[in-house]
Amino acid sequence: MAKNRWIQHAVRRPGALHRMLGIPEREKIPLEVLLLAARQPGLLGRRARLALTLRKIGWKRRAARKRRRYA
């Protein structure tokens, strides 16, 4: 059964959100900037909303890994 296979195809142009926001790729995008960008229409808003979604997915995986380590 394929789990989360859509993620592999969702990010077609890595670094595009950084370029749209004018933030160097080696720096993290601040949460406040990401939340403001997510409210924008069009491609910028879609990319920002995807970034927020992927950020949550990563957090859940890290939390699950920590629980397994200390259980």
N, CA, C and O atoms as a CHARMM CRD file, in Angstrom:
* protein
*
  284
    1    1 MET  N      0.84000  -1.17900   0.00000 PROA 1      0.00000
    2    1 MET  CA     0.00000   0.00000   0.00000 PROA 1      0.00000
    3    1 MET  C      0.88500   1.24200   0.00000 PROA 1      0.00000
    4    1 MET  O      1.82200   1.33900   0.79200 PROA 1      0.00000
    5    2 ALA  N      0.59500   2.17600  -0.87200 PROA 2      0.00000
    6    2 ALA  CA     1.40300   3.39500  -1.00200 PROA 2      0.00000
    7    2 ALA  C      0.91900   4.43700  -0.00300 PROA 2      0.00000
    8    2 ALA  O     -0.25400   4.80900   0.01400 PROA 2      0.00000
    9    3 LYS  N      1.84500   4.89500   0.82300 PROA 3      0.00000
   10    3 LYS  CA     1.51300   5.92400   1.78900 PROA 3      0.00000
   11    3 LYS  C      2.24800   7.20500   1.41500 PROA 3      0.00000
   12    3 LYS  O      3.45200   7.18500   1.15900 PROA 3      0.00000
   13    4 ASN  N      1.52200   8.31400   1.38600 PROA 4      0.00000
   14    4 ASN  CA     2.09000   9.63100   1.13100 PROA 4      0.00000
   15    4 ASN  C      2.90900   9.68200  -0.15400 PROA 4      0.00000
   16    4 ASN  O      3.94500  10.34600  -0.18400 PROA 4      0.00000
   17    5 ARG  N      2.47500   8.99900  -1.22000 PROA 5      0.00000
   18    5 ARG  CA     3.19600   9.03400  -2.48300 PROA 5      0.00000
   19    5 ARG  C      3.01500  10.38100  -3.19300 PROA 5      0.00000
   20    5 ARG  O      3.80200  10.72000  -4.07700 PROA 5      0.00000
   21    6 TRP  N      1.99600  11.14600  -2.81900 PROA 6      0.00000
   22    6 TRP  CA     1.74200  12.41300  -3.48100 PROA 6      0.00000
   23    6 TRP  C      2.82700  13.43000  -3.17200 PROA 6      0.00000
   24    6 TRP  O      3.05200  14.35500  -3.95300 PROA 6      0.00000
   25    7 ILE  N      3.49500  13.27000  -2.05300 PROA 7      0.00000
   26    7 ILE  CA     4.53300  14.21800  -1.65700 PROA 7      0.00000
   27    7 ILE  C      5.68800  14.20300  -2.65300 PROA 7      0.00000
   28    7 ILE  O      6.26500  15.25000  -2.94400 PROA 7      0.00000
   29    8 GLN  N      6.02600  13.04000  -3.17300 PROA 8      0.00000
   30    8 GLN  CA     7.14800  12.92700  -4.09800 PROA 8      0.00000
   31    8 GLN  C      6.89900  13.70900  -5.37700 PROA 8      0.00000
   32    8 GLN  O      7.85200  14.16100  -6.01300 PROA 8      0.00000
   33    9 HSD  N      5.64000  13.88100  -5.76900 PROA 9      0.00000
   34    9 HSD  CA     5.32400  14.59100  -6.99600 PROA 9      0.00000
   35    9 HSD  C      4.86600  16.02300  -6.73200 PROA 9      0.00000
   36    9 HSD  O      4.69000  16.79200  -7.67700 PROA 9      0.00000
   37   10 ALA  N      4.67500  16.38600  -5.49600 PROA 10     0.00000
   38   10 ALA  CA     4.14100  17.70800  -5.17600 PROA 10     0.00000
   39   10 ALA  C      5.18900  18.80100  -5.35800 PROA 10     0.00000
   40   10 ALA  O      4.85900  19.90600  -5.79000 PROA 10     0.00000
   41   11 VAL  N      6.42500  18.51200  -5.03700 PROA 11     0.00000
   42   11 VAL  CA     7.47200  19.51900  -5.12000 PROA 11     0.00000
   43   11 VAL  C      8.17800  19.35100  -6.46400 PROA 11     0.00000
   44   11 VAL  O      9.10400  18.55100  -6.60100 PROA 11     0.00000
   45   12 ARG  N      7.72600  20.11300  -7.44200 PROA 12     0.00000
   46   12 ARG  CA     8.29500  19.98700  -8.78800 PROA 12     0.00000
   47   12 ARG  C      9.51700  20.86700  -8.97000 PROA 12     0.00000
   48   12 ARG  O     10.44000  20.50600  -9.69900 PROA 12     0.00000
   49   13 ARG  N      9.53000  22.02400  -8.31000 PROA 13     0.00000
   50   13 ARG  CA    10.63700  22.94700  -8.45400 PROA 13     0.00000
   51   13 ARG  C     11.17800  23.31500  -7.07300 PROA 13     0.00000
   52   13 ARG  O     10.75000  24.30700  -6.48300 PROA 13     0.00000
   53   14 PRO  N     12.11300  22.52400  -6.55900 PROA 14     0.00000
   54   14 PRO  CA    12.65800  22.82100  -5.23700 PROA 14     0.00000
   55   14 PRO  C     13.30900  24.21200  -5.20100 PROA 14     0.00000
   56   14 PRO  O     14.04800  24.58700  -6.11100 PROA 14     0.00000
   57   15 GLY  N     13.02700  24.95100  -4.15500 PROA 15     0.00000
   58   15 GLY  CA    13.60700  26.29000  -3.99400 PROA 15     0.00000
   59   15 GLY  C     12.79400  27.39200  -4.63700 PROA 15     0.00000
   60   15 GLY  O     13.15900  28.56200  -4.52100 PROA 15     0.00000
   61   16 ALA  N     11.70300  27.06200  -5.31000 PROA 16     0.00000
   62   16 ALA  CA    10.91100  28.08300  -5.99800 PROA 16     0.00000
   63   16 ALA  C     10.25400  29.04200  -5.00900 PROA 16     0.00000
   64   16 ALA  O     10.17000  30.24000  -5.27900 PROA 16     0.00000
   65   17 LEU  N      9.79400  28.54100  -3.88500 PROA 17     0.00000
   66   17 LEU  CA     9.15900  29.40900  -2.89000 PROA 17     0.00000
   67   17 LEU  C     10.19300  30.38200  -2.31700 PROA 17     0.00000
   68   17 LEU  O      9.88600  31.55300  -2.09500 PROA 17     0.00000
   69   18 HSD  N     11.38800  29.91000  -2.08400 PROA 18     0.00000
   70   18 HSD  CA    12.46000  30.79600  -1.60100 PROA 18     0.00000
   71   18 HSD  C     12.69600  31.92200  -2.60400 PROA 18     0.00000
   72   18 HSD  O     12.79900  33.08600  -2.21800 PROA 18     0.00000
   73   19 ARG  N     12.78200  31.57900  -3.89400 PROA 19     0.00000
   74   19 ARG  CA    13.03200  32.59500  -4.91800 PROA 19     0.00000
   75   19 ARG  C     11.87200  33.58100  -5.01600 PROA 19     0.00000
   76   19 ARG  O     12.09400  34.77800  -5.20300 PROA 19     0.00000
   77   20 MET  N     10.63400  33.09000  -4.89000 PROA 20     0.00000
   78   20 MET  CA     9.47000  33.97600  -4.96600 PROA 20     0.00000
   79   20 MET  C      9.43100  34.95300  -3.79100 PROA 20     0.00000
   80   20 MET  O      8.99600  36.09500  -3.93500 PROA 20     0.00000
   81   21 LEU  N      9.88900  34.49100  -2.63300 PROA 21     0.00000
   82   21 LEU  CA     9.86900  35.34100  -1.44300 PROA 21     0.00000
   83   21 LEU  C     11.14000  36.17600  -1.29400 PROA 21     0.00000
   84   21 LEU  O     11.19900  37.07100  -0.45100 PROA 21     0.00000
   85   22 GLY  N     12.15600  35.88700  -2.11000 PROA 22     0.00000
   86   22 GLY  CA    13.40100  36.64800  -2.03900 PROA 22     0.00000
   87   22 GLY  C     14.27500  36.26100  -0.86200 PROA 22     0.00000
   88   22 GLY  O     15.05900  37.07500  -0.37400 PROA 22     0.00000
   89   23 ILE  N     14.14800  35.03400  -0.40400 PROA 23     0.00000
   90   23 ILE  CA    14.93500  34.52800   0.72200 PROA 23     0.00000
   91   23 ILE  C     15.94600  33.52800   0.17700 PROA 23     0.00000
   92   23 ILE  O     15.56600  32.62600  -0.57000 PROA 23     0.00000
   93   24 PRO  N     17.23200  33.66200   0.53200 PROA 24     0.00000
   94   24 PRO  CA    18.22400  32.70600   0.03400 PROA 24     0.00000
   95   24 PRO  C     17.86100  31.27000   0.43300 PROA 24     0.00000
   96   24 PRO  O     17.29400  31.03900   1.50000 PROA 24     0.00000
   97   25 GLU  N     18.19100  30.32200  -0.42900 PROA 25     0.00000
   98   25 GLU  CA    17.80400  28.92900  -0.19100 PROA 25     0.00000
   99   25 GLU  C     18.49500  28.31900   1.02200 PROA 25     0.00000
  100   25 GLU  O     17.99700  27.34800   1.59100 PROA 25     0.00000
  101   26 ARG  N     19.61100  28.86300   1.41800 PROA 26     0.00000
  102   26 ARG  CA    20.32300  28.29900   2.57400 PROA 26     0.00000
  103   26 ARG  C     19.71400  28.74800   3.90900 PROA 26     0.00000
  104   26 ARG  O     20.09300  28.24000   4.96500 PROA 26     0.00000
  105   27 GLU  N     18.76700  29.70400   3.86400 PROA 27     0.00000
  106   27 GLU  CA    18.10500  30.18400   5.07900 PROA 27     0.00000
  107   27 GLU  C     16.69600  29.59300   5.16800 PROA 27     0.00000
  108   27 GLU  O     16.06900  29.29300   4.15300 PROA 27     0.00000
  109   28 LYS  N     16.21700  29.43400   6.39600 PROA 28     0.00000
  110   28 LYS  CA    14.84600  28.97000   6.59300 PROA 28     0.00000
  111   28 LYS  C     13.88500  30.13500   6.38400 PROA 28     0.00000
  112   28 LYS  O     14.21800  31.29300   6.64000 PROA 28     0.00000
  113   29 ILE  N     12.69100  29.80300   5.91600 PROA 29     0.00000
  114   29 ILE  CA    11.65500  30.82300   5.74900 PROA 29     0.00000
  115   29 ILE  C     10.98800  31.01800   7.10600 PROA 29     0.00000
  116   29 ILE  O     10.49100  30.05100   7.68400 PROA 29     0.00000
  117   30 PRO  N     10.96300  32.25300   7.63300 PROA 30     0.00000
  118   30 PRO  CA    10.31000  32.48100   8.92300 PROA 30     0.00000
  119   30 PRO  C      8.82400  32.14200   8.85000 PROA 30     0.00000
  120   30 PRO  O      8.18200  32.33000   7.81700 PROA 30     0.00000
  121   31 LEU  N      8.29600  31.64600   9.94400 PROA 31     0.00000
  122   31 LEU  CA     6.90300  31.22900   9.99700 PROA 31     0.00000
  123   31 LEU  C      5.95800  32.38800   9.68600 PROA 31     0.00000
  124   31 LEU  O      4.95200  32.18700   9.00500 PROA 31     0.00000
  125   32 GLU  N      6.25500  33.59100  10.16800 PROA 32     0.00000
  126   32 GLU  CA     5.38900  34.74100   9.92700 PROA 32     0.00000
  127   32 GLU  C      5.29800  35.04200   8.43100 PROA 32     0.00000
  128   32 GLU  O      4.21900  35.34100   7.91900 PROA 32     0.00000
  129   33 VAL  N      6.42600  34.96400   7.73800 PROA 33     0.00000
  130   33 VAL  CA     6.45300  35.21400   6.29700 PROA 33     0.00000
  131   33 VAL  C      5.67000  34.13100   5.56400 PROA 33     0.00000
  132   33 VAL  O      4.94000  34.41600   4.61500 PROA 33     0.00000
  133   34 LEU  N      5.82600  32.89500   6.00900 PROA 34     0.00000
  134   34 LEU  CA     5.12600  31.78000   5.38300 PROA 34     0.00000
  135   34 LEU  C      3.61100  31.90100   5.56900 PROA 34     0.00000
  136   34 LEU  O      2.84700  31.61800   4.64600 PROA 34     0.00000
  137   35 LEU  N      3.18300  32.31600   6.74600 PROA 35     0.00000
  138   35 LEU  CA     1.75000  32.49000   7.00000 PROA 35     0.00000
  139   35 LEU  C      1.15900  33.62700   6.16600 PROA 35     0.00000
  140   35 LEU  O      0.03500  33.51700   5.67500 PROA 35     0.00000
  141   36 LEU  N      1.91000  34.72000   6.00300 PROA 36     0.00000
  142   36 LEU  CA     1.43700  35.81700   5.16400 PROA 36     0.00000
  143   36 LEU  C      1.37100  35.40300   3.70300 PROA 36     0.00000
  144   36 LEU  O      0.43800  35.77000   2.99000 PROA 36     0.00000
  145   37 ALA  N      2.35900  34.64000   3.25900 PROA 37     0.00000
  146   37 ALA  CA     2.37700  34.19000   1.87100 PROA 37     0.00000
  147   37 ALA  C      1.25000  33.19800   1.60200 PROA 37     0.00000
  148   37 ALA  O      0.73100  33.14300   0.48700 PROA 37     0.00000
  149   38 ALA  N      0.87000  32.42200   2.59600 PROA 38     0.00000
  150   38 ALA  CA    -0.19300  31.43000   2.42200 PROA 38     0.00000
  151   38 ALA  C     -1.55000  32.08600   2.18300 PROA 38     0.00000
  152   38 ALA  O     -2.46100  31.45200   1.65000 PROA 38     0.00000
  153   39 ARG  N     -1.68600  33.34200   2.57100 PROA 39     0.00000
  154   39 ARG  CA    -2.94700  34.05500   2.36800 PROA 39     0.00000
  155   39 ARG  C     -3.04400  34.67600   0.98000 PROA 39     0.00000
  156   39 ARG  O     -4.10500  35.16500   0.59100 PROA 39     0.00000
  157   40 GLN  N     -1.94200  34.66000   0.22900 PROA 40     0.00000
  158   40 GLN  CA    -1.91900  35.25100  -1.10500 PROA 40     0.00000
  159   40 GLN  C     -2.60000  34.33500  -2.11700 PROA 40     0.00000
  160   40 GLN  O     -2.59500  33.11500  -1.95600 PROA 40     0.00000
  161   41 PRO  N     -3.18000  34.91800  -3.14800 PROA 41     0.00000
  162   41 PRO  CA    -3.78100  34.07900  -4.19700 PROA 41     0.00000
  163   41 PRO  C     -2.71900  33.59000  -5.17500 PROA 41     0.00000
  164   41 PRO  O     -1.59400  34.09000  -5.20000 PROA 41     0.00000
  165   42 GLY  N     -3.09400  32.62200  -5.96300 PROA 42     0.00000
  166   42 GLY  CA    -2.22300  32.16100  -7.04100 PROA 42     0.00000
  167   42 GLY  C     -1.15700  31.17700  -6.60500 PROA 42     0.00000
  168   42 GLY  O     -1.28100  30.49600  -5.58700 PROA 42     0.00000
  169   43 LEU  N     -0.10800  31.12300  -7.40400 PROA 43     0.00000
  170   43 LEU  CA     0.94300  30.12900  -7.21400 PROA 43     0.00000
  171   43 LEU  C      1.70900  30.33500  -5.91200 PROA 43     0.00000
  172   43 LEU  O      2.07400  29.36500  -5.24700 PROA 43     0.00000
  173   44 LEU  N      1.95700  31.59700  -5.54200 PROA 44     0.00000
  174   44 LEU  CA     2.66900  31.87100  -4.29600 PROA 44     0.00000
  175   44 LEU  C      1.90500  31.31100  -3.10200 PROA 44     0.00000
  176   44 LEU  O      2.49700  30.67800  -2.22800 PROA 44     0.00000
  177   45 GLY  N      0.60100  31.54100  -3.06100 PROA 45     0.00000
  178   45 GLY  CA    -0.22300  31.03700  -1.95900 PROA 45     0.00000
  179   45 GLY  C     -0.25000  29.52200  -1.91800 PROA 45     0.00000
  180   45 GLY  O     -0.17800  28.92400  -0.84400 PROA 45     0.00000
  181   46 ARG  N     -0.35300  28.89400  -3.09100 PROA 46     0.00000
  182   46 ARG  CA    -0.39000  27.42900  -3.13000 PROA 46     0.00000
  183   46 ARG  C      0.91300  26.83400  -2.63000 PROA 46     0.00000
  184   46 ARG  O      0.90700  25.86200  -1.87500 PROA 46     0.00000
  185   47 ARG  N      2.03800  27.41600  -3.05200 PROA 47     0.00000
  186   47 ARG  CA     3.33200  26.89700  -2.60500 PROA 47     0.00000
  187   47 ARG  C      3.53400  27.09100  -1.10900 PROA 47     0.00000
  188   47 ARG  O      4.09100  26.22500  -0.43400 PROA 47     0.00000
  189   48 ALA  N      3.08200  28.22500  -0.59500 PROA 48     0.00000
  190   48 ALA  CA     3.21900  28.49300   0.83300 PROA 48     0.00000
  191   48 ALA  C      2.33900  27.54900   1.65300 PROA 48     0.00000
  192   48 ALA  O      2.75900  27.06100   2.70300 PROA 48     0.00000
  193   49 ARG  N      1.12800  27.29400   1.17800 PROA 49     0.00000
  194   49 ARG  CA     0.23900  26.37200   1.90000 PROA 49     0.00000
  195   49 ARG  C      0.79300  24.94900   1.88000 PROA 49     0.00000
  196   49 ARG  O      0.67700  24.22500   2.86900 PROA 49     0.00000
  197   50 LEU  N      1.39000  24.54900   0.76900 PROA 50     0.00000
  198   50 LEU  CA     2.01800  23.23600   0.70700 PROA 50     0.00000
  199   50 LEU  C      3.19200  23.16300   1.68500 PROA 50     0.00000
  200   50 LEU  O      3.38800  22.14400   2.34700 PROA 50     0.00000
  201   51 ALA  N      3.96600  24.23500   1.77400 PROA 51     0.00000
  202   51 ALA  CA     5.09200  24.26400   2.70600 PROA 51     0.00000
  203   51 ALA  C      4.61100  24.11800   4.15200 PROA 51     0.00000
  204   51 ALA  O      5.24600  23.43600   4.95700 PROA 51     0.00000
  205   52 LEU  N      3.49600  24.75900   4.47200 PROA 52     0.00000
  206   52 LEU  CA     2.94100  24.61600   5.82700 PROA 52     0.00000
  207   52 LEU  C      2.48400  23.18500   6.08100 PROA 52     0.00000
  208   52 LEU  O      2.68400  22.65400   7.17300 PROA 52     0.00000
  209   53 THR  N      1.87000  22.55600   5.07600 PROA 53     0.00000
  210   53 THR  CA     1.41900  21.17600   5.21400 PROA 53     0.00000
  211   53 THR  C      2.59600  20.23400   5.40700 PROA 53     0.00000
  212   53 THR  O      2.56800  19.36900   6.28200 PROA 53     0.00000
  213   54 LEU  N      3.62500  20.40000   4.59400 PROA 54     0.00000
  214   54 LEU  CA     4.79700  19.53500   4.69500 PROA 54     0.00000
  215   54 LEU  C      5.52900  19.75500   6.01800 PROA 54     0.00000
  216   54 LEU  O      6.13800  18.83300   6.56100 PROA 54     0.00000
  217   55 ARG  N      5.46500  20.96600   6.52100 PROA 55     0.00000
  218   55 ARG  CA     6.08400  21.25500   7.81200 PROA 55     0.00000
  219   55 ARG  C      5.40000  20.46000   8.93100 PROA 55     0.00000
  220   55 ARG  O      6.06600  19.95000   9.83100 PROA 55     0.00000
  221   56 LYS  N      4.07200  20.36000   8.86900 PROA 56     0.00000
  222   56 LYS  CA     3.33200  19.59100   9.88100 PROA 56     0.00000
  223   56 LYS  C      3.63900  18.10500   9.78200 PROA 56     0.00000
  224   56 LYS  O      3.77200  17.42300  10.79800 PROA 56     0.00000
  225   57 ILE  N      3.75000  17.60600   8.56100 PROA 57     0.00000
  226   57 ILE  CA     4.03400  16.18800   8.37400 PROA 57     0.00000
  227   57 ILE  C      5.38200  15.83800   8.97100 PROA 57     0.00000
  228   57 ILE  O      5.51700  14.80700   9.62900 PROA 57     0.00000
  229   58 GLY  N      6.37900  16.67500   8.75500 PROA 58     0.00000
  230   58 GLY  CA     7.70600  16.44200   9.30800 PROA 58     0.00000
  231   58 GLY  C      7.68800  16.43400  10.82700 PROA 58     0.00000
  232   58 GLY  O      8.38700  15.64200  11.45900 PROA 58     0.00000
  233   59 TRP  N      6.87700  17.32600  11.41600 PROA 59     0.00000
  234   59 TRP  CA     6.82300  17.39900  12.86600 PROA 59     0.00000
  235   59 TRP  C      6.22600  16.11800  13.43800 PROA 59     0.00000
  236   59 TRP  O      6.69500  15.61700  14.46000 PROA 59     0.00000
  237   60 LYS  N      5.19600  15.58800  12.78600 PROA 60     0.00000
  238   60 LYS  CA     4.55700  14.36700  13.28300 PROA 60     0.00000
  239   60 LYS  C      5.53100  13.19400  13.24500 PROA 60     0.00000
  240   60 LYS  O      5.55900  12.37700  14.16500 PROA 60     0.00000
  241   61 ARG  N      6.32600  13.11100  12.18700 PROA 61     0.00000
  242   61 ARG  CA     7.29400  12.01600  12.08600 PROA 61     0.00000
  243   61 ARG  C      8.37400  12.11900  13.15000 PROA 61     0.00000
  244   61 ARG  O      8.76500  11.11500  13.74600 PROA 61     0.00000
  245   62 ARG  N      8.85700  13.34000  13.39000 PROA 62     0.00000
  246   62 ARG  CA     9.88900  13.51000  14.42300 PROA 62     0.00000
  247   62 ARG  C      9.34700  13.16900  15.80300 PROA 62     0.00000
  248   62 ARG  O     10.04400  12.55500  16.61100 PROA 62     0.00000
  249   63 ALA  N      8.09800  13.56600  16.08000 PROA 63     0.00000
  250   63 ALA  CA     7.49200  13.27300  17.38100 PROA 63     0.00000
  251   63 ALA  C      7.30800  11.77200  17.55900 PROA 63     0.00000
  252   63 ALA  O      7.54500  11.24900  18.64700 PROA 63     0.00000
  253   64 ALA  N      6.89100  11.07600  16.51300 PROA 64     0.00000
  254   64 ALA  CA     6.70300   9.64200  16.59900 PROA 64     0.00000
  255   64 ALA  C      8.03900   8.94000  16.83300 PROA 64     0.00000
  256   64 ALA  O      8.10700   7.97800  17.59800 PROA 64     0.00000
  257   65 ARG  N      9.08500   9.40900  16.18900 PROA 65     0.00000
  258   65 ARG  CA    10.40700   8.81500  16.36500 PROA 65     0.00000
  259   65 ARG  C     10.90000   9.01200  17.80600 PROA 65     0.00000
  260   65 ARG  O     11.51500   8.11500  18.38200 PROA 65     0.00000
  261   66 LYS  N     10.63000  10.17700  18.37700 PROA 66     0.00000
  262   66 LYS  CA    11.02800  10.43500  19.76800 PROA 66     0.00000
  263   66 LYS  C     10.27800   9.51700  20.72700 PROA 66     0.00000
  264   66 LYS  O     10.86500   8.98800  21.67100 PROA 66     0.00000
  265   67 ARG  N      8.96800   9.32400  20.48500 PROA 67     0.00000
  266   67 ARG  CA     8.18100   8.46300  21.36200 PROA 67     0.00000
  267   67 ARG  C      8.70400   7.03700  21.32700 PROA 67     0.00000
  268   67 ARG  O      8.77000   6.37800  22.36500 PROA 67     0.00000
  269   68 ARG  N      9.07600   6.55300  20.15100 PROA 68     0.00000
  270   68 ARG  CA     9.59700   5.19800  20.04200 PROA 68     0.00000
  271   68 ARG  C     10.92500   5.06000  20.76900 PROA 68     0.00000
  272   68 ARG  O     11.20600   4.02400  21.37200 PROA 68     0.00000
  273   69 ARG  N     11.73900   6.10300  20.71100 PROA 69     0.00000
  274   69 ARG  CA    13.06200   6.05000  21.31800 PROA 69     0.00000
  275   69 ARG  C     12.97800   5.95100  22.83600 PROA 69     0.00000
  276   69 ARG  O     13.75900   5.23200  23.45900 PROA 69     0.00000
  277   70 TYR  N     12.02600   6.67700  23.43600 PROA 70     0.00000
  278   70 TYR  CA    11.93500   6.70600  24.89900 PROA 70     0.00000
  279   70 TYR  C     10.89200   5.77400  25.48300 PROA 70     0.00000
  280   70 TYR  O     10.71900   5.72700  26.70100 PROA 70     0.00000
  281   71 ALA  N     10.20700   5.04600  24.65400 PROA 71     0.00000
  282   71 ALA  CA     9.14900   4.15100  25.15200 PROA 71     0.00000
  283   71 ALA  C      9.72900   2.87300  25.69000 PROA 71     0.00000
  284   71 ALA  O      8.98800   2.00400  26.14900 PROA 71     0.00000
